[in-house]
Amino acid sequence: MKIKTSVTVSEDLLEAVDARIGQAASRSEFIEGAVRSYLAGLVRREQDARDLEIMNRYADEMNAEASDLLDYQAGS
């Protein structure tokens, strides 16, 4: 379901949108797609930050295991 709303944007931004949509889409479709893409990027960055926090939490343990494995392989 679509809800009609009003958004105020700068003239130069609107001109940039108009220059890129051509005949393929309306302003609304273009802006909706851009907002969806931006939000998806935010979600990805949040997930990446959580993943990095988890990796950092276990980094010392994982590095020790990797070092043990390399020592084992070198001794074989």
PDB file of N, H, CA, C and O in Angstrom:
ATOM      1  N   MET A   1       0.836  -1.161   0.000  1.00  0.00           N
ATOM      2  CA  MET A   1       0.000   0.000   0.000  1.00  0.00           C
ATOM      3  C   MET A   1       0.894   1.242   0.000  1.00  0.00           C
ATOM      4  O   MET A   1       1.863   1.316   0.756  1.00  0.00           O
ATOM      5  N   LYS A   2       0.573   2.180  -0.822  1.00  0.00           N
ATOM      6  H   LYS A   2      -0.214   2.119  -1.435  1.00  0.00           H
ATOM      7  CA  LYS A   2       1.313   3.432  -0.907  1.00  0.00           C
ATOM      8  C   LYS A   2       0.552   4.503  -0.145  1.00  0.00           C
ATOM      9  O   LYS A   2      -0.679   4.525  -0.140  1.00  0.00           O
ATOM     10  N   ILE A   3       1.295   5.382   0.493  1.00  0.00           N
ATOM     11  H   ILE A   3       2.295   5.364   0.489  1.00  0.00           H
ATOM     12  CA  ILE A   3       0.710   6.494   1.227  1.00  0.00           C
ATOM     13  C   ILE A   3       1.272   7.777   0.626  1.00  0.00           C
ATOM     14  O   ILE A   3       2.487   7.940   0.514  1.00  0.00           O
ATOM     15  N   LYS A   4       0.402   8.663   0.251  1.00  0.00           N
ATOM     16  H   LYS A   4      -0.585   8.531   0.343  1.00  0.00           H
ATOM     17  CA  LYS A   4       0.834   9.933  -0.314  1.00  0.00           C
ATOM     18  C   LYS A   4       1.382  10.810   0.809  1.00  0.00           C
ATOM     19  O   LYS A   4       0.784  10.941   1.878  1.00  0.00           O
ATOM     20  N   THR A   5       2.541  11.406   0.527  1.00  0.00           N
ATOM     21  H   THR A   5       3.027  11.300  -0.341  1.00  0.00           H
ATOM     22  CA  THR A   5       3.179  12.281   1.497  1.00  0.00           C
ATOM     23  C   THR A   5       3.832  13.438   0.771  1.00  0.00           C
ATOM     24  O   THR A   5       3.922  13.437  -0.456  1.00  0.00           O
ATOM     25  N   SER A   6       4.272  14.391   1.501  1.00  0.00           N
ATOM     26  H   SER A   6       4.199  14.391   2.498  1.00  0.00           H
ATOM     27  CA  SER A   6       4.953  15.537   0.916  1.00  0.00           C
ATOM     28  C   SER A   6       6.334  15.646   1.542  1.00  0.00           C
ATOM     29  O   SER A   6       6.486  15.598   2.763  1.00  0.00           O
ATOM     30  N   VAL A   7       7.332  15.792   0.688  1.00  0.00           N
ATOM     31  H   VAL A   7       7.208  15.831  -0.304  1.00  0.00           H
ATOM     32  CA  VAL A   7       8.710  15.914   1.148  1.00  0.00           C
ATOM     33  C   VAL A   7       9.306  17.138   0.470  1.00  0.00           C
ATOM     34  O   VAL A   7       9.121  17.341  -0.729  1.00  0.00           O
ATOM     35  N   THR A   8      10.006  17.935   1.222  1.00  0.00           N
ATOM     36  H   THR A   8      10.156  17.769   2.197  1.00  0.00           H
ATOM     37  CA  THR A   8      10.654  19.116   0.669  1.00  0.00           C
ATOM     38  C   THR A   8      12.129  18.805   0.444  1.00  0.00           C
ATOM     39  O   THR A   8      12.831  18.380   1.361  1.00  0.00           O
ATOM     40  N   VAL A   9      12.590  19.020  -0.780  1.00  0.00           N
ATOM     41  H   VAL A   9      12.020  19.365  -1.526  1.00  0.00           H
ATOM     42  CA  VAL A   9      13.995  18.783  -1.122  1.00  0.00           C
ATOM     43  C   VAL A   9      14.534  20.026  -1.810  1.00  0.00           C
ATOM     44  O   VAL A   9      13.774  20.857  -2.306  1.00  0.00           O
ATOM     45  N   SER A  10      15.843  20.140  -1.833  1.00  0.00           N
ATOM     46  H   SER A  10      16.460  19.465  -1.430  1.00  0.00           H
ATOM     47  CA  SER A  10      16.463  21.291  -2.491  1.00  0.00           C
ATOM     48  C   SER A  10      16.276  21.194  -4.005  1.00  0.00           C
ATOM     49  O   SER A  10      16.114  20.108  -4.562  1.00  0.00           O
ATOM     50  N   GLU A  11      16.303  22.333  -4.638  1.00  0.00           N
ATOM     51  H   GLU A  11      16.436  23.215  -4.185  1.00  0.00           H
ATOM     52  CA  GLU A  11      16.102  22.389  -6.089  1.00  0.00           C
ATOM     53  C   GLU A  11      17.162  21.601  -6.838  1.00  0.00           C
ATOM     54  O   GLU A  11      16.855  20.905  -7.806  1.00  0.00           O
ATOM     55  N   ASP A  12      18.420  21.707  -6.390  1.00  0.00           N
ATOM     56  H   ASP A  12      18.670  22.272  -5.603  1.00  0.00           H
ATOM     57  CA  ASP A  12      19.489  20.989  -7.083  1.00  0.00           C
ATOM     58  C   ASP A  12      19.334  19.476  -6.957  1.00  0.00           C
ATOM     59  O   ASP A  12      19.688  18.745  -7.882  1.00  0.00           O
ATOM     60  N   LEU A  13      18.812  18.995  -5.831  1.00  0.00           N
ATOM     61  H   LEU A  13      18.524  19.588  -5.080  1.00  0.00           H
ATOM     62  CA  LEU A  13      18.571  17.563  -5.675  1.00  0.00           C
ATOM     63  C   LEU A  13      17.461  17.107  -6.615  1.00  0.00           C
ATOM     64  O   LEU A  13      17.577  16.063  -7.257  1.00  0.00           O
ATOM     65  N   LEU A  14      16.407  17.872  -6.697  1.00  0.00           N
ATOM     66  H   LEU A  14      16.313  18.721  -6.176  1.00  0.00           H
ATOM     67  CA  LEU A  14      15.308  17.526  -7.591  1.00  0.00           C
ATOM     68  C   LEU A  14      15.771  17.526  -9.051  1.00  0.00           C
ATOM     69  O   LEU A  14      15.365  16.660  -9.827  1.00  0.00           O
ATOM     70  N   GLU A  15      16.598  18.469  -9.421  1.00  0.00           N
ATOM     71  H   GLU A  15      16.928  19.172  -8.791  1.00  0.00           H
ATOM     72  CA  GLU A  15      17.140  18.510 -10.781  1.00  0.00           C
ATOM     73  C   GLU A  15      17.991  17.269 -11.056  1.00  0.00           C
ATOM     74  O   GLU A  15      17.930  16.700 -12.146  1.00  0.00           O
ATOM     75  N   ALA A  16      18.788  16.849 -10.062  1.00  0.00           N
ATOM     76  H   ALA A  16      18.837  17.311  -9.176  1.00  0.00           H
ATOM     77  CA  ALA A  16      19.623  15.653 -10.222  1.00  0.00           C
ATOM     78  C   ALA A  16      18.756  14.408 -10.390  1.00  0.00           C
ATOM     79  O   ALA A  16      19.076  13.537 -11.199  1.00  0.00           O
ATOM     80  N   VAL A  17      17.664  14.314  -9.634  1.00  0.00           N
ATOM     81  H   VAL A  17      17.404  15.020  -8.976  1.00  0.00           H
ATOM     82  CA  VAL A  17      16.735  13.186  -9.768  1.00  0.00           C
ATOM     83  C   VAL A  17      16.131  13.198 -11.159  1.00  0.00           C
ATOM     84  O   VAL A  17      16.130  12.178 -11.849  1.00  0.00           O
ATOM     85  N   ASP A  18      15.619  14.341 -11.571  1.00  0.00           N
ATOM     86  H   ASP A  18      15.620  15.170 -11.011  1.00  0.00           H
ATOM     87  CA  ASP A  18      14.984  14.450 -12.882  1.00  0.00           C
ATOM     88  C   ASP A  18      15.949  14.092 -14.004  1.00  0.00           C
ATOM     89  O   ASP A  18      15.542  13.498 -15.002  1.00  0.00           O
ATOM     90  N   ALA A  19      17.223  14.446 -13.853  1.00  0.00           N
ATOM     91  H   ALA A  19      17.553  14.929 -13.042  1.00  0.00           H
ATOM     92  CA  ALA A  19      18.214  14.156 -14.885  1.00  0.00           C
ATOM     93  C   ALA A  19      18.492  12.664 -15.008  1.00  0.00           C
ATOM     94  O   ALA A  19      18.969  12.206 -16.047  1.00  0.00           O
ATOM     95  N   ARG A  20      18.199  11.902 -13.960  1.00  0.00           N
ATOM     96  H   ARG A  20      17.812  12.274 -13.116  1.00  0.00           H
ATOM     97  CA  ARG A  20      18.532  10.482 -13.967  1.00  0.00           C
ATOM     98  C   ARG A  20      17.353   9.549 -14.177  1.00  0.00           C
ATOM     99  O   ARG A  20      17.555   8.384 -14.521  1.00  0.00           O
ATOM    100  N   ILE A  21      16.147  10.016 -13.986  1.00  0.00           N
ATOM    101  H   ILE A  21      15.984  10.962 -13.707  1.00  0.00           H
ATOM    102  CA  ILE A  21      15.020   9.085 -14.112  1.00  0.00           C
ATOM    103  C   ILE A  21      14.600   8.853 -15.544  1.00  0.00           C
ATOM    104  O   ILE A  21      14.126   7.765 -15.873  1.00  0.00           O
ATOM    105  N   GLY A  22      14.756   9.831 -16.398  1.00  0.00           N
ATOM    106  H   GLY A  22      15.140  10.714 -16.131  1.00  0.00           H
ATOM    107  CA  GLY A  22      14.363   9.652 -17.788  1.00  0.00           C
ATOM    108  C   GLY A  22      12.916   9.220 -17.890  1.00  0.00           C
ATOM    109  O   GLY A  22      12.065   9.682 -17.130  1.00  0.00           O
ATOM    110  N   GLN A  23      12.642   8.336 -18.827  1.00  0.00           N
ATOM    111  H   GLN A  23      13.334   7.961 -19.444  1.00  0.00           H
ATOM    112  CA  GLN A  23      11.289   7.841 -19.047  1.00  0.00           C
ATOM    113  C   GLN A  23      10.996   6.568 -18.259  1.00  0.00           C
ATOM    114  O   GLN A  23       9.860   6.094 -18.250  1.00  0.00           O
ATOM    115  N   ALA A  24      11.996   6.018 -17.607  1.00  0.00           N
ATOM    116  H   ALA A  24      12.919   6.403 -17.614  1.00  0.00           H
ATOM    117  CA  ALA A  24      11.862   4.699 -16.976  1.00  0.00           C
ATOM    118  C   ALA A  24      11.047   4.721 -15.692  1.00  0.00           C
ATOM    119  O   ALA A  24      10.426   3.714 -15.350  1.00  0.00           O
ATOM    120  N   ALA A  25      11.029   5.819 -14.982  1.00  0.00           N
ATOM    121  H   ALA A  25      11.533   6.637 -15.260  1.00  0.00           H
ATOM    122  CA  ALA A  25      10.373   5.817 -13.675  1.00  0.00           C
ATOM    123  C   ALA A  25       9.842   7.210 -13.356  1.00  0.00           C
ATOM    124  O   ALA A  25      10.199   8.194 -14.005  1.00  0.00           O
ATOM    125  N   SER A  26       9.011   7.267 -12.377  1.00  0.00           N
ATOM    126  H   SER A  26       8.722   6.468 -11.850  1.00  0.00           H
ATOM    127  CA  SER A  26       8.533   8.553 -11.881  1.00  0.00           C
ATOM    128  C   SER A  26       9.470   9.028 -10.779  1.00  0.00           C
ATOM    129  O   SER A  26      10.298   8.265 -10.282  1.00  0.00           O
ATOM    130  N   ARG A  27       9.333  10.274 -10.409  1.00  0.00           N
ATOM    131  H   ARG A  27       8.661  10.894 -10.813  1.00  0.00           H
ATOM    132  CA  ARG A  27      10.113  10.785  -9.283  1.00  0.00           C
ATOM    133  C   ARG A  27       9.859   9.937  -8.043  1.00  0.00           C
ATOM    134  O   ARG A  27      10.794   9.572  -7.330  1.00  0.00           O
ATOM    135  N   SER A  28       8.606   9.630  -7.792  1.00  0.00           N
ATOM    136  H   SER A  28       7.847   9.926  -8.371  1.00  0.00           H
ATOM    137  CA  SER A  28       8.263   8.848  -6.593  1.00  0.00           C
ATOM    138  C   SER A  28       8.951   7.494  -6.608  1.00  0.00           C
ATOM    139  O   SER A  28       9.515   7.080  -5.596  1.00  0.00           O
ATOM    140  N   GLU A  29       8.915   6.793  -7.746  1.00  0.00           N
ATOM    141  H   GLU A  29       8.457   7.130  -8.569  1.00  0.00           H
ATOM    142  CA  GLU A  29       9.560   5.482  -7.843  1.00  0.00           C
ATOM    143  C   GLU A  29      11.065   5.600  -7.636  1.00  0.00           C
ATOM    144  O   GLU A  29      11.676   4.789  -6.940  1.00  0.00           O
ATOM    145  N   PHE A  30      11.649   6.617  -8.250  1.00  0.00           N
ATOM    146  H   PHE A  30      11.153   7.276  -8.816  1.00  0.00           H
ATOM    147  CA  PHE A  30      13.085   6.818  -8.116  1.00  0.00           C
ATOM    148  C   PHE A  30      13.463   7.088  -6.666  1.00  0.00           C
ATOM    149  O   PHE A  30      14.385   6.470  -6.133  1.00  0.00           O
ATOM    150  N   ILE A  31      12.748   8.011  -6.030  1.00  0.00           N
ATOM    151  H   ILE A  31      11.999   8.513  -6.463  1.00  0.00           H
ATOM    152  CA  ILE A  31      13.063   8.376  -4.644  1.00  0.00           C
ATOM    153  C   ILE A  31      12.797   7.207  -3.701  1.00  0.00           C
ATOM    154  O   ILE A  31      13.567   6.984  -2.766  1.00  0.00           O
ATOM    155  N   GLU A  32      11.724   6.459  -3.930  1.00  0.00           N
ATOM    156  H   GLU A  32      11.099   6.640  -4.690  1.00  0.00           H
ATOM    157  CA  GLU A  32      11.456   5.290  -3.098  1.00  0.00           C
ATOM    158  C   GLU A  32      12.587   4.276  -3.222  1.00  0.00           C
ATOM    159  O   GLU A  32      13.039   3.718  -2.222  1.00  0.00           O
ATOM    160  N   GLY A  33      13.044   4.038  -4.449  1.00  0.00           N
ATOM    161  H   GLY A  33      12.678   4.491  -5.262  1.00  0.00           H
ATOM    162  CA  GLY A  33      14.155   3.112  -4.648  1.00  0.00           C
ATOM    163  C   GLY A  33      15.427   3.586  -3.974  1.00  0.00           C
ATOM    164  O   GLY A  33      16.167   2.790  -3.397  1.00  0.00           O
ATOM    165  N   ALA A  34      15.683   4.895  -4.048  1.00  0.00           N
ATOM    166  H   ALA A  34      15.081   5.542  -4.516  1.00  0.00           H
ATOM    167  CA  ALA A  34      16.885   5.450  -3.423  1.00  0.00           C
ATOM    168  C   ALA A  34      16.827   5.311  -1.908  1.00  0.00           C
ATOM    169  O   ALA A  34      17.826   4.970  -1.275  1.00  0.00           O
ATOM    170  N   VAL A  35      15.672   5.571  -1.331  1.00  0.00           N
ATOM    171  H   VAL A  35      14.860   5.848  -1.846  1.00  0.00           H
ATOM    172  CA  VAL A  35      15.525   5.451   0.121  1.00  0.00           C
ATOM    173  C   VAL A  35      15.663   3.993   0.543  1.00  0.00           C
ATOM    174  O   VAL A  35      16.317   3.690   1.541  1.00  0.00           O
ATOM    175  N   ARG A  36      15.042   3.081  -0.225  1.00  0.00           N
ATOM    176  H   ARG A  36      14.510   3.327  -1.036  1.00  0.00           H
ATOM    177  CA  ARG A  36      15.187   1.647   0.100  1.00  0.00           C
ATOM    178  C   ARG A  36      16.649   1.225   0.045  1.00  0.00           C
ATOM    179  O   ARG A  36      17.120   0.500   0.921  1.00  0.00           O
ATOM    180  N   SER A  37      17.361   1.672  -0.971  1.00  0.00           N
ATOM    181  H   SER A  37      16.978   2.261  -1.682  1.00  0.00           H
ATOM    182  CA  SER A  37      18.775   1.334  -1.113  1.00  0.00           C
ATOM    183  C   SER A  37      19.591   1.897   0.049  1.00  0.00           C
ATOM    184  O   SER A  37      20.467   1.216   0.583  1.00  0.00           O
ATOM    185  N   TYR A  38      19.307   3.123   0.433  1.00  0.00           N
ATOM    186  H   TYR A  38      18.596   3.676  -0.001  1.00  0.00           H
ATOM    187  CA  TYR A  38      20.009   3.746   1.550  1.00  0.00           C
ATOM    188  C   TYR A  38      19.756   2.979   2.847  1.00  0.00           C
ATOM    189  O   TYR A  38      20.685   2.718   3.612  1.00  0.00           O
ATOM    190  N   LEU A  39      18.498   2.620   3.090  1.00  0.00           N
ATOM    191  H   LEU A  39      17.744   2.832   2.469  1.00  0.00           H
ATOM    192  CA  LEU A  39      18.160   1.879   4.310  1.00  0.00           C
ATOM    193  C   LEU A  39      18.815   0.503   4.320  1.00  0.00           C
ATOM    194  O   LEU A  39      19.273   0.040   5.364  1.00  0.00           O
ATOM    195  N   ALA A  40      18.862  -0.154   3.157  1.00  0.00           N
ATOM    196  H   ALA A  40      18.490   0.223   2.308  1.00  0.00           H
ATOM    197  CA  ALA A  40      19.529  -1.458   3.078  1.00  0.00           C
ATOM    198  C   ALA A  40      21.010  -1.308   3.413  1.00  0.00           C
ATOM    199  O   ALA A  40      21.590  -2.170   4.075  1.00  0.00           O
ATOM    200  N   GLY A  41      21.619  -0.220   2.959  1.00  0.00           N
ATOM    201  H   GLY A  41      21.148   0.480   2.422  1.00  0.00           H
ATOM    202  CA  GLY A  41      23.019   0.041   3.291  1.00  0.00           C
ATOM    203  C   GLY A  41      23.223   0.247   4.778  1.00  0.00           C
ATOM    204  O   GLY A  41      24.207  -0.226   5.347  1.00  0.00           O
ATOM    205  N   LEU A  42      22.292   0.957   5.413  1.00  0.00           N
ATOM    206  H   LEU A  42      21.493   1.341   4.951  1.00  0.00           H
ATOM    207  CA  LEU A  42      22.374   1.138   6.865  1.00  0.00           C
ATOM    208  C   LEU A  42      22.310  -0.202   7.585  1.00  0.00           C
ATOM    209  O   LEU A  42      23.084  -0.450   8.510  1.00  0.00           O
ATOM    210  N   VAL A  43      21.396  -1.059   7.167  1.00  0.00           N
ATOM    211  H   VAL A  43      20.767  -0.857   6.416  1.00  0.00           H
ATOM    212  CA  VAL A  43      21.255  -2.380   7.784  1.00  0.00           C
ATOM    213  C   VAL A  43      22.543  -3.178   7.600  1.00  0.00           C
ATOM    214  O   VAL A  43      23.016  -3.817   8.540  1.00  0.00           O
ATOM    215  N   ARG A  44      23.117  -3.146   6.387  1.00  0.00           N
ATOM    216  H   ARG A  44      22.733  -2.627   5.623  1.00  0.00           H
ATOM    217  CA  ARG A  44      24.375  -3.860   6.138  1.00  0.00           C
ATOM    218  C   ARG A  44      25.486  -3.341   7.035  1.00  0.00           C
ATOM    219  O   ARG A  44      26.241  -4.129   7.605  1.00  0.00           O
ATOM    220  N   ARG A  45      25.596  -2.025   7.167  1.00  0.00           N
ATOM    221  H   ARG A  45      24.984  -1.385   6.704  1.00  0.00           H
ATOM    222  CA  ARG A  45      26.648  -1.462   8.018  1.00  0.00           C
ATOM    223  C   ARG A  45      26.435  -1.839   9.482  1.00  0.00           C
ATOM    224  O   ARG A  45      27.403  -2.099  10.197  1.00  0.00           O
ATOM    225  N   GLU A  46      25.185  -1.872   9.936  1.00  0.00           N
ATOM    226  H   GLU A  46      24.399  -1.661   9.355  1.00  0.00           H
ATOM    227  CA  GLU A  46      24.902  -2.299  11.310  1.00  0.00           C
ATOM    228  C   GLU A  46      25.286  -3.759  11.509  1.00  0.00           C
ATOM    229  O   GLU A  46      25.873  -4.114  12.531  1.00  0.00           O
ATOM    230  N   GLN A  47      24.955  -4.613  10.529  1.00  0.00           N
ATOM    231  H   GLN A  47      24.478  -4.325   9.699  1.00  0.00           H
ATOM    232  CA  GLN A  47      25.327  -6.033  10.622  1.00  0.00           C
ATOM    233  C   GLN A  47      26.839  -6.191  10.611  1.00  0.00           C
ATOM    234  O   GLN A  47      27.392  -6.978  11.380  1.00  0.00           O
ATOM    235  N   ASP A  48      27.511  -5.442   9.737  1.00  0.00           N
ATOM    236  H   ASP A  48      27.062  -4.802   9.113  1.00  0.00           H
ATOM    237  CA  ASP A  48      28.972  -5.507   9.678  1.00  0.00           C
ATOM    238  C   ASP A  48      29.598  -5.085  11.001  1.00  0.00           C
ATOM    239  O   ASP A  48      30.566  -5.693  11.456  1.00  0.00           O
ATOM    240  N   ALA A  49      29.045  -4.043  11.620  1.00  0.00           N
ATOM    241  H   ALA A  49      28.258  -3.549  11.251  1.00  0.00           H
ATOM    242  CA  ALA A  49      29.570  -3.580  12.907  1.00  0.00           C
ATOM    243  C   ALA A  49      29.387  -4.646  13.983  1.00  0.00           C
ATOM    244  O   ALA A  49      30.284  -4.869  14.796  1.00  0.00           O
ATOM    245  N   ARG A  50      28.211  -5.315  13.991  1.00  0.00           N
ATOM    246  H   ARG A  50      27.482  -5.134  13.331  1.00  0.00           H
ATOM    247  CA  ARG A  50      27.990  -6.396  14.962  1.00  0.00           C
ATOM    248  C   ARG A  50      28.947  -7.550  14.705  1.00  0.00           C
ATOM    249  O   ARG A  50      29.509  -8.114  15.643  1.00  0.00           O
ATOM    250  N   ASP A  51      29.135  -7.905  13.428  1.00  0.00           N
ATOM    251  H   ASP A  51      28.679  -7.447  12.666  1.00  0.00           H
ATOM    252  CA  ASP A  51      30.054  -8.996  13.094  1.00  0.00           C
ATOM    253  C   ASP A  51      31.478  -8.667  13.516  1.00  0.00           C
ATOM    254  O   ASP A  51      32.185  -9.512  14.064  1.00  0.00           O
ATOM    255  N   LEU A  52      31.895  -7.427  13.255  1.00  0.00           N
ATOM    256  H   LEU A  52      31.321  -6.740  12.810  1.00  0.00           H
ATOM    257  CA  LEU A  52      33.241  -7.016  13.627  1.00  0.00           C
ATOM    258  C   LEU A  52      33.420  -7.061  15.145  1.00  0.00           C
ATOM    259  O   LEU A  52      34.472  -7.472  15.634  1.00  0.00           O
ATOM    260  N   GLU A  53      32.408  -6.646  15.878  1.00  0.00           N
ATOM    261  H   GLU A  53      31.553  -6.312  15.480  1.00  0.00           H
ATOM    262  CA  GLU A  53      32.473  -6.693  17.341  1.00  0.00           C
ATOM    263  C   GLU A  53      32.640  -8.135  17.819  1.00  0.00           C
ATOM    264  O   GLU A  53      33.415  -8.397  18.739  1.00  0.00           O
ATOM    265  N   ILE A  54      31.921  -9.064  17.202  1.00  0.00           N
ATOM    266  H   ILE A  54      31.291  -8.851  16.455  1.00  0.00           H
ATOM    267  CA  ILE A  54      32.033 -10.480  17.570  1.00  0.00           C
ATOM    268  C   ILE A  54      33.433 -10.999  17.244  1.00  0.00           C
ATOM    269  O   ILE A  54      34.049 -11.686  18.058  1.00  0.00           O
ATOM    270  N   MET A  55      33.932 -10.667  16.050  1.00  0.00           N
ATOM    271  H   MET A  55      33.432 -10.109  15.389  1.00  0.00           H
ATOM    272  CA  MET A  55      35.269 -11.128  15.669  1.00  0.00           C
ATOM    273  C   MET A  55      36.326 -10.555  16.605  1.00  0.00           C
ATOM    274  O   MET A  55      37.253 -11.261  17.002  1.00  0.00           O
ATOM    275  N   ASN A  56      36.193  -9.280  16.959  1.00  0.00           N
ATOM    276  H   ASN A  56      35.440  -8.706  16.637  1.00  0.00           H
ATOM    277  CA  ASN A  56      37.157  -8.671  17.875  1.00  0.00           C
ATOM    278  C   ASN A  56      37.100  -9.308  19.255  1.00  0.00           C
ATOM    279  O   ASN A  56      38.124  -9.457  19.921  1.00  0.00           O
ATOM    280  N   ARG A  57      35.898  -9.683  19.680  1.00  0.00           N
ATOM    281  H   ARG A  57      35.066  -9.562  19.139  1.00  0.00           H
ATOM    282  CA  ARG A  57      35.732 -10.304  20.999  1.00  0.00           C
ATOM    283  C   ARG A  57      36.499 -11.627  21.067  1.00  0.00           C
ATOM    284  O   ARG A  57      37.041 -11.974  22.117  1.00  0.00           O
ATOM    285  N   TYR A  58      36.548 -12.363  19.962  1.00  0.00           N
ATOM    286  H   TYR A  58      36.107 -12.082  19.109  1.00  0.00           H
ATOM    287  CA  TYR A  58      37.182 -13.681  19.949  1.00  0.00           C
ATOM    288  C   TYR A  58      38.527 -13.688  19.224  1.00  0.00           C
ATOM    289  O   TYR A  58      39.084 -14.759  18.982  1.00  0.00           O
ATOM    290  N   ALA A  59      39.059 -12.519  18.872  1.00  0.00           N
ATOM    291  H   ALA A  59      38.606 -11.649  19.069  1.00  0.00           H
ATOM    292  CA  ALA A  59      40.277 -12.438  18.067  1.00  0.00           C
ATOM    293  C   ALA A  59      41.458 -13.118  18.733  1.00  0.00           C
ATOM    294  O   ALA A  59      42.181 -13.873  18.083  1.00  0.00           O
ATOM    295  N   ASP A  60      41.668 -12.864  20.018  1.00  0.00           N
ATOM    296  H   ASP A  60      41.081 -12.250  20.546  1.00  0.00           H
ATOM    297  CA  ASP A  60      42.822 -13.464  20.690  1.00  0.00           C
ATOM    298  C   ASP A  60      42.744 -14.982  20.668  1.00  0.00           C
ATOM    299  O   ASP A  60      43.741 -15.656  20.411  1.00  0.00           O
ATOM    300  N   GLU A  61      41.560 -15.519  20.936  1.00  0.00           N
ATOM    301  H   GLU A  61      40.749 -14.972  21.145  1.00  0.00           H
ATOM    302  CA  GLU A  61      41.369 -16.972  20.924  1.00  0.00           C
ATOM    303  C   GLU A  61      41.594 -17.544  19.527  1.00  0.00           C
ATOM    304  O   GLU A  61      42.270 -18.561  19.369  1.00  0.00           O
ATOM    305  N   MET A  62      41.026 -16.889  18.515  1.00  0.00           N
ATOM    306  H   MET A  62      40.478 -16.063  18.643  1.00  0.00           H
ATOM    307  CA  MET A  62      41.187 -17.385  17.137  1.00  0.00           C
ATOM    308  C   MET A  62      42.633 -17.277  16.681  1.00  0.00           C
ATOM    309  O   MET A  62      43.128 -18.171  15.995  1.00  0.00           O
ATOM    310  N   ASN A  63      43.322 -16.198  17.050  1.00  0.00           N
ATOM    311  H   ASN A  63      42.920 -15.472  17.607  1.00  0.00           H
ATOM    312  CA  ASN A  63      44.729 -16.050  16.679  1.00  0.00           C
ATOM    313  C   ASN A  63      45.595 -17.106  17.354  1.00  0.00           C
ATOM    314  O   ASN A  63      46.535 -17.616  16.744  1.00  0.00           O
ATOM    315  N   ALA A  64      45.294 -17.435  18.592  1.00  0.00           N
ATOM    316  H   ALA A  64      44.531 -17.021  19.088  1.00  0.00           H
ATOM    317  CA  ALA A  64      46.044 -18.478  19.291  1.00  0.00           C
ATOM    318  C   ALA A  64      45.836 -19.824  18.614  1.00  0.00           C
ATOM    319  O   ALA A  64      46.788 -20.587  18.446  1.00  0.00           O
ATOM    320  N   GLU A  65      44.611 -20.123  18.226  1.00  0.00           N
ATOM    321  H   GLU A  65      43.838 -19.503  18.363  1.00  0.00           H
ATOM    322  CA  GLU A  65      44.335 -21.383  17.531  1.00  0.00           C
ATOM    323  C   GLU A  65      45.052 -21.423  16.184  1.00  0.00           C
ATOM    324  O   GLU A  65      45.600 -22.459  15.808  1.00  0.00           O
ATOM    325  N   ALA A  66      45.056 -20.314  15.460  1.00  0.00           N
ATOM    326  H   ALA A  66      44.611 -19.472  15.766  1.00  0.00           H
ATOM    327  CA  ALA A  66      45.748 -20.267  14.172  1.00  0.00           C
ATOM    328  C   ALA A  66      47.244 -20.459  14.365  1.00  0.00           C
ATOM    329  O   ALA A  66      47.890 -21.158  13.585  1.00  0.00           O
ATOM    330  N   SER A  67      47.795 -19.842  15.400  1.00  0.00           N
ATOM    331  H   SER A  67      47.271 -19.274  16.035  1.00  0.00           H
ATOM    332  CA  SER A  67      49.224 -19.989  15.679  1.00  0.00           C
ATOM    333  C   SER A  67      49.564 -21.433  16.020  1.00  0.00           C
ATOM    334  O   SER A  67      50.573 -21.963  15.555  1.00  0.00           O
ATOM    335  N   ASP A  68      48.720 -22.071  16.834  1.00  0.00           N
ATOM    336  H   ASP A  68      47.900 -21.640  17.212  1.00  0.00           H
ATOM    337  CA  ASP A  68      48.925 -23.482  17.176  1.00  0.00           C
ATOM    338  C   ASP A  68      48.902 -24.345  15.926  1.00  0.00           C
ATOM    339  O   ASP A  68      49.723 -25.250  15.776  1.00  0.00           O
ATOM    340  N   LEU A  69      47.967 -24.070  15.030  1.00  0.00           N
ATOM    341  H   LEU A  69      47.299 -23.336  15.151  1.00  0.00           H
ATOM    342  CA  LEU A  69      47.850 -24.849  13.805  1.00  0.00           C
ATOM    343  C   LEU A  69      49.088 -24.665  12.924  1.00  0.00           C
ATOM    344  O   LEU A  69      49.606 -25.634  12.369  1.00  0.00           O
ATOM    345  N   LEU A  70      49.553 -23.439  12.798  1.00  0.00           N
ATOM    346  H   LEU A  70      49.132 -22.652  13.249  1.00  0.00           H
ATOM    347  CA  LEU A  70      50.737 -23.188  12.004  1.00  0.00           C
ATOM    348  C   LEU A  70      51.968 -23.858  12.597  1.00  0.00           C
ATOM    349  O   LEU A  70      52.805 -24.390  11.867  1.00  0.00           O
ATOM    350  N   ASP A  71      52.079 -23.833  13.934  1.00  0.00           N
ATOM    351  H   ASP A  71      51.399 -23.401  14.528  1.00  0.00           H
ATOM    352  CA  ASP A  71      53.182 -24.517  14.588  1.00  0.00           C
ATOM    353  C   ASP A  71      53.105 -26.018  14.326  1.00  0.00           C
ATOM    354  O   ASP A  71      54.125 -26.657  14.067  1.00  0.00           O
ATOM    355  N   TYR A  72      51.913 -26.574  14.391  1.00  0.00           N
ATOM    356  H   TYR A  72      51.085 -26.055  14.601  1.00  0.00           H
ATOM    357  CA  TYR A  72      51.717 -27.999  14.143  1.00  0.00           C
ATOM    358  C   TYR A  72      52.109 -28.359  12.713  1.00  0.00           C
ATOM    359  O   TYR A  72      52.798 -29.351  12.473  1.00  0.00           O
ATOM    360  N   GLN A  73      51.651 -27.521  11.753  1.00  0.00           N
ATOM    361  H   GLN A  73      51.091 -26.715  11.948  1.00  0.00           H
ATOM    362  CA  GLN A  73      51.956 -27.785  10.334  1.00  0.00           C
ATOM    363  C   GLN A  73      53.455 -27.670  10.071  1.00  0.00           C
ATOM    364  O   GLN A  73      54.007 -28.439   9.285  1.00  0.00           O
ATOM    365  N   ALA A  74      54.109 -26.721  10.719  1.00  0.00           N
ATOM    366  H   ALA A  74      53.660 -26.096  11.358  1.00  0.00           H
ATOM    367  CA  ALA A  74      55.543 -26.531  10.521  1.00  0.00           C
ATOM    368  C   ALA A  74      56.328 -27.710  11.076  1.00  0.00           C
ATOM    369  O   ALA A  74      57.399 -28.039  10.565  1.00  0.00           O
ATOM    370  N   GLY A  75      55.804 -28.348  12.117  1.00  0.00           N
ATOM    371  H   GLY A  75      54.934 -28.080  12.532  1.00  0.00           H
ATOM    372  CA  GLY A  75      56.481 -29.467  12.737  1.00  0.00           C
ATOM    373  C   GLY A  75      56.250 -30.790  12.013  1.00  0.00           C
ATOM    374  O   GLY A  75      56.924 -31.780  12.298  1.00  0.00           O
ATOM    375  N   SER A  76      55.288 -30.812  11.065  1.00  0.00           N
ATOM    376  H   SER A  76      54.740 -30.008  10.834  1.00  0.00           H
ATOM    377  CA  SER A  76      54.969 -32.082  10.390  1.00  0.00           C
ATOM    378  C   SER A  76      55.942 -32.440   9.327  1.00  0.00           C
ATOM    379  O   SER A  76      55.796 -33.478   8.681  1.00  0.00           O
TER     380      SER A  76
END
